[in-house]
């Protein structure tokens, strides 16, 4: 929101500059004597104002309505996501046998639920992207809400983190090799602990 306000102020500055330039051009060519330029000052400002605001948003590449285009995930971010999953899997194996089984079963069930939401839809498509982003947001909130003093020893947090990692991999936003690594890690944990 702060960035939007700064960009809006920048647009106002552009409007002021455009008004100054416009007035200079009108004065330089003695156009101020014409009735159109004498009586329509508000009209000219009405035209220049949105142009100034548009320039502010266009130059800074900020969305006026607050929607952002997808920013691709960098190679470093890909690696960080995979390394975070590896740490979560390590923590999951430290749980007792019953907790591991419960986490693995819940993760598997949740994965099936999430996959069923996009099953049969054309891929890639805007609708699938929207569903995947919503799923990731929901999973992130669940993981954040599961944070307790137990930290990474909390089975609920581990379950939420594994589901969130699965959704990142399932979204198709990561590099293919990292998707395969993540799916192997998650499915390996489920396979070993749901027997």
N, C-alpha and C positions, 0 to 999 in steps of 0.2 A: 504494500500500500504506500509506503514511504517513497519507493522508487517511482510509482505512478504519479505522486504529487510533485516530485522533483521534475519529472518529464513534462508534466502539465505546466509548471512554472517556466520551464525552458521553452515550451510552445508559446507562452505569453510573451516571452522575450523576443522570439522570432516574429510574433505578430507585431510587436512594437517596431522592430527593425524593418519589417516589410512595409509598415505604415509610413515610416520615415523615408524609405527608398521611393515608395509610391508618391509621396508628397513632393520629394525632390524632383522626380521625373515630371510631375505635373507642373511644378514651378519652372523647371528648366525649359520646357517647351511652351510656356505661357498657356497651358490648358485650363488654368484656374478661372479664366475669363468666360469659358463656355458654361452655359446654364447646367449642363449635365454634371459637371464637376463642382459647380457652386452649390447646387441644391441636393446632391445625393451623397453627402459625406457619410451618413450612417450606413447607406447601402455599400459603399466601398469598404468600410470597416467590417460590415457583416460578411463580405466576401473574403477579406484578408484574415479575419479571425480564425475560421476553420482551417485555412491554409497554414497559418502559423502553428496551430495546435497539431495538425497533421504532420508538419515537418518535425516538430519535437518528438513525436512518437515514432516517426519513420526513421529518423537519424539514429535514435537510440535503440531501435528495433524492439520497442516495448509495445505490447498489445494494449489497445485502448480499452477493450472490454475485459481485460484480465486473463484471457485464455492464452496459453502458451503452446507453441509448437513443441513437439517432442525433441528433446535434446538427446542425441545418441549417447549410450553408455560407453565410456572410454575403456581402453584395455586395462588400465590400472583399476578402475571400478569393477570390471569383470573379475580380476584377480582377487580384489578385496572381498567380493561377494562369495567367491569360492572358498577363500581362506576362512571367512566367518563361518561358513557351513562346516568346514572341517573341524573347527573349534567346537561347534555345537554338537557334532557327531561324537567327538571325544568326550564331551560332557555327558551326552546321552548314555554312553557306555559305562559311565561311572555310577549311574543310577542302579538301584537294586533291581533284581530280576523282574519282580512284579510291576514296578514302575516302568521299566523298559518295555515290557509287553503291552502295558496300557497305553504308553505313548505311541508305540509302533502301530497298534491297532487303530487308535484315534487318528493318527496321521494318515494312515491308509484310507480310512473311511472318509476323512475330510478331502483327501486328494480326489477320490472317486466323485464326491459331491461337486467339487469345483470343475473337474473335467466334464461332468455331465452337463454343466451350464453352457459349454461351448461346443459340445458334441453335435455334429451335423450342420454346423454353421460354416459358411465358406471362409477359408483361411488363405491368405490374410484378408481381413476386412476391417472396416472401421468399427463395426459392432463387436467383433471379437476383441479388438484392441481396447474398447471401452470396458468390456466385461473383465478382461484381464487386469486393467488398471484399477477397477473397482475392487476386485478380489485382493489385489496386492495392498490397497489402502486398508481394507478391512483386516487383513492378516497382520499388517503393521500395527494397527491399533490394538488388536488382541495381544500381540507380543508385548507392546508397551504397557498394556494394562496388567500383564502377568508378571511384571517386574516386582519382586519382593526382596526382603533382606537375604533370602536364600541365594539370590543371583542366579548363576548358571546351574545351580543344583536343584532348582525348582522344576519339577516335571512339566508343569503347565507352561512355563516359559520355554522350555526345550521343545515341547509340542508345537507351540505357536511359532517358534523360530524355524523349525523344520518345515512347517506348512508355508511360511513366508518364503523360504528358500525355494521350495518346490514351485510356488507360483511365479517367482522370478524366472526360474528355468522354463516353466511352461509358457510364459508370455512371449517367448521368442525374441526378446530384446537383447539377450546376451549372445556372446560368440558361441558358435556351434560346439566347439570342443569343451567349453565350460559347461554348457547345458548337459552334455553327455557325462561329464565328471560329476556334476551335481545330482543328476538322476541316478547314476550308479551308487553314489554315496547314500542317498536317501533310500533307494530300493534295497540296497544291501543291508542297511540297518533294519528295515521292515522285515525282510526275509529272515534274517537271523533271530529276530525277536518275536515273531508271530507263530513260531512253530509250536 
